[in-house]
Amino acid sequence: MTIVIFIDMDYFFAACEELRHQELKSIPLAVGTAKESEKYRGVIQTCNYVARKFGVRSGMPTTNAYRLCPNLTYLESDDKYYSDISNKIMQLLRSYNRKIEQMSVDEAAMEVIELNYDESYLLGMEIKNKIKNEIGLTCTIGISFGPTFAKMATDASKPDGLMIIKEEDIHNFLKDKKISKLPGIGPKTEQRMMELGIKTIDNLAKYNPILLSEKFGYVGLELHALANGIDNKKISDKNDRLSIGRERTLNVDTSDINELSKMIDILSNEVYNEILDGNYWFKGIGIKVKYSDFNFVTRNKHFNNNIDSLNTIKSTAVALIKPLIKNDVKIRKIGVRVFAINKIGGQKKL
Ligand SMILES: [Mg+2]
């Protein structure tokens, strides 16, 4: 099981405006796409929580928003400025060296492969504090065993919240919620499901999956699984796809090729499993060696053809490490990676 930490910035565009115009913090504020002079023809993109108290919501026509809140301050969205802040946030998240999928300008999912819920909670708090201190904005964090449920945890605890949904709590969390709370169900799908008598997530969970797939295709099955507490989505990190690697410190520093080969086997197997998971081919294999004096070297081998064999990873890594073995200084840590990765269309034969 892999835990996902979902990070969602609170009322992002409006929060960015508050950051540079502190005086807007205490008054109702909305950001929309239309120019100030044409604001009544536009739609609200985001608004702060003061405006939300009046009933103003994202996606609402500006004219409706003004009806609810005549003193609303309107700003035309400044995408360049928001994306600069977004980049800073993503950079901060990247500094944790974990697999991250950016979902939108202000949302990201982080996979925390070896942490339990308590440790994930601590990391989530740390991320919240860091974003608050270094960027000056609040975010909400959801933690669960899949990205969709982690996102739902953020939706349920906004703003400035942190919520964990564990496996044993997912059914209780889901069952009475309206289907529109499931990410992936937009107004059209919601309407069509209502016509079938599916109103709550529990109704969806109990609906015949074959009928769902007839009406909604594969998406119907995915939604049915989610409604039943199954979240199989994997995080795909675009930055990470350039290479897949593992590295580890040896129990005892050594110059013994047999010991080094054992570790290479372990690392190669781990890398290979990820290759299988992602349906990847690759054209390069590399190793990294760190000596007990903390110097390190890397060696790479490029291939002309796509490779996907475990034996090739192992034998290449061993061949690359042999010339790096020294008599006077032992090896402390080894890394094995594959690079120049690509995904062949369709299902790869295993
Ligand atoms: Mg957000």
Residues whose N, C-alpha, C, O or C-beta is under 5 A from the ligand:
A	BS01	MG	D8 M9 D10 Y11 F12 D106
